[in-house]
Amino acid sequence: MNAVIKVGGKQYFVQENEEIFVEKLNASEGDVVNFDQVLMLDGKVGSPYLEGVTVQGEVVKNGKQRKIRIFKYKSKDRSNRKTQGHRQPYTKIKITKIAG
C-alpha cells in the first residue's frame, strides 16, 4: 500500500516497512506515532484528508543532520563578514502499518 501523509508542514510518500526522516517530533525512541492527516491512499485522493485512514509508525531515532555553514558578507567591505552554522533536528520513523 502507498500513501501520502502530511507531517510538519511537508508531504511524504510512504510505504510499509520504509524509513523516513521528518521534522523533529516530541516522541522518544521506540514510541508508536499515528498520522491521521493522510492525503492519498493507493490513488484515492481526499479533500483535503481521507476519513478513517491512519498510518502508524515507530520512532527509530532522534538526531541532528550534518552541519551546514552559512557565510554572509558584503563585497568590498572587509568588516561585514559573518560565519554561522546550523544543524537541523530530525526524527527517523519506520512505517509499520497503513490502515484504511
C-alpha positions as a Markdown table, in Angstrom:
| # | Residue | x | y | z |
|---|---|---|---|---|
| 1 | Met | 0.0 | 0.0 | 0.0 |
| 2 | Asn | 1.1 | 3.5 | -0.8 |
| 3 | Ala | 0.1 | 6.7 | 1.0 |
| 4 | Val | 0.9 | 10.4 | 1.1 |
| 5 | Ile | 0.9 | 11.8 | 4.6 |
| 6 | Lys | 1.4 | 15.4 | 5.9 |
| 7 | Val | 3.9 | 15.8 | 8.8 |
| 8 | Gly | 5.3 | 19.1 | 10.0 |
| 9 | Gly | 4.0 | 21.1 | 7.0 |
| 10 | Lys | 5.6 | 18.7 | 4.4 |
| 11 | Gln | 4.2 | 15.8 | 2.4 |
| 12 | Tyr | 5.8 | 12.4 | 2.4 |
| 13 | Phe | 5.1 | 9.4 | 0.0 |
| 14 | Val | 5.3 | 6.3 | 2.3 |
| 15 | Gln | 5.1 | 2.5 | 2.0 |
| 16 | Glu | 5.1 | -0.1 | 4.7 |
| 17 | Asn | 8.5 | -1.1 | 6.2 |
| 18 | Glu | 10.0 | 2.1 | 4.9 |
| 19 | Glu | 12.1 | 4.5 | 7.0 |
| 20 | Ile | 11.6 | 8.3 | 6.5 |
| 21 | Phe | 13.2 | 11.4 | 8.0 |
| 22 | Val | 10.7 | 14.0 | 9.2 |
| 23 | Glu | 10.9 | 17.3 | 11.2 |
| 24 | Lys | 11.6 | 16.6 | 14.9 |
| 25 | Leu | 8.6 | 15.2 | 16.8 |
| 26 | Asn | 8.1 | 15.2 | 20.5 |
| 27 | Ala | 8.5 | 11.4 | 20.8 |
| 28 | Ser | 11.1 | 9.2 | 22.3 |
| 29 | Glu | 12.8 | 6.2 | 20.6 |
| 30 | Gly | 10.5 | 3.2 | 20.5 |
| 31 | Asp | 7.3 | 5.2 | 20.7 |
| 32 | Val | 4.5 | 4.5 | 18.3 |
| 33 | Val | 3.1 | 7.5 | 16.4 |
| 34 | Asn | -0.1 | 7.7 | 14.4 |
| 35 | Phe | -0.6 | 10.0 | 11.4 |
| 36 | Asp | -4.2 | 10.8 | 10.6 |
| 37 | Gln | -3.5 | 13.5 | 8.0 |
| 38 | Val | -3.5 | 11.1 | 5.0 |
| 39 | Leu | -3.8 | 12.9 | 1.7 |
| 40 | Met | -3.8 | 9.9 | -0.7 |
| 41 | Leu | -4.1 | 6.1 | -0.4 |
| 42 | Asp | -3.5 | 3.9 | -3.4 |
| 43 | Gly | -4.5 | 6.6 | -5.9 |
| 44 | Lys | -7.6 | 7.6 | -3.9 |
| 45 | Val | -7.3 | 11.3 | -3.1 |
| 46 | Gly | -9.0 | 13.1 | -0.2 |
| 47 | Ser | -10.3 | 16.6 | 0.1 |
| 48 | Pro | -8.1 | 17.5 | 1.9 |
| 49 | Tyr | -7.8 | 14.4 | 4.0 |
| 50 | Leu | -9.1 | 10.8 | 3.8 |
| 51 | Glu | -11.6 | 9.8 | 6.5 |
| 52 | Gly | -10.8 | 6.8 | 8.7 |
| 53 | Val | -7.3 | 6.2 | 7.2 |
| 54 | Thr | -4.3 | 6.2 | 9.5 |
| 55 | Val | -0.6 | 5.5 | 9.1 |
| 56 | Gln | 1.3 | 4.0 | 12.0 |
| 57 | Gly | 5.0 | 4.3 | 12.6 |
| 58 | Glu | 7.7 | 3.6 | 15.2 |
| 59 | Val | 10.3 | 6.2 | 16.2 |
| 60 | Val | 13.7 | 4.8 | 15.4 |
| 61 | Lys | 15.9 | 7.7 | 16.2 |
| 62 | Asn | 16.0 | 11.4 | 17.1 |
| 63 | Gly | 19.1 | 13.3 | 15.9 |
| 64 | Lys | 20.6 | 16.2 | 14.0 |
| 65 | Gln | 21.7 | 16.4 | 10.4 |
| 66 | Arg | 25.2 | 17.4 | 9.3 |
| 67 | Lys | 26.2 | 21.0 | 10.0 |
| 68 | Ile | 25.9 | 23.5 | 7.1 |
| 69 | Arg | 27.9 | 26.6 | 7.0 |
| 70 | Ile | 26.3 | 30.0 | 6.3 |
| 71 | Phe | 28.7 | 32.7 | 5.2 |
| 72 | Lys | 27.3 | 36.2 | 4.8 |
| 73 | Tyr | 29.3 | 39.2 | 3.5 |
| 74 | Lys | 29.1 | 42.4 | 1.6 |
| 75 | Ser | 31.5 | 42.8 | -1.2 |
| 76 | Lys | 34.3 | 45.4 | -0.9 |
| 77 | Asp | 33.6 | 45.7 | 2.8 |
| 78 | Arg | 36.0 | 43.7 | 5.0 |
| 79 | Ser | 34.2 | 44.4 | 8.3 |
| 80 | Asn | 30.9 | 42.8 | 7.3 |
| 81 | Arg | 31.7 | 39.1 | 7.3 |
| 82 | Lys | 29.8 | 36.6 | 9.4 |
| 83 | Thr | 30.0 | 32.8 | 9.5 |
| 84 | Gln | 27.2 | 30.8 | 11.1 |
| 85 | Gly | 26.4 | 27.1 | 11.4 |
| 86 | His | 23.1 | 25.2 | 11.6 |
| 87 | Arg | 22.2 | 21.5 | 12.3 |
| 88 | Gln | 18.6 | 20.7 | 11.6 |
| 89 | Pro | 16.9 | 18.3 | 14.1 |
| 90 | Tyr | 15.0 | 15.3 | 12.7 |
| 91 | Thr | 13.1 | 12.2 | 13.7 |
| 92 | Lys | 13.6 | 8.9 | 11.8 |
| 93 | Ile | 10.4 | 6.9 | 11.6 |
| 94 | Lys | 9.8 | 3.3 | 10.4 |
| 95 | Ile | 6.3 | 3.0 | 8.8 |
| 96 | Thr | 4.8 | -0.2 | 10.3 |
| 97 | Lys | 1.2 | -0.2 | 9.2 |
| 98 | Ile | -1.2 | 1.6 | 6.8 |
| 99 | Ala | -4.8 | 1.1 | 7.8 |
| 100 | Gly | -7.8 | 2.3 | 5.9 |
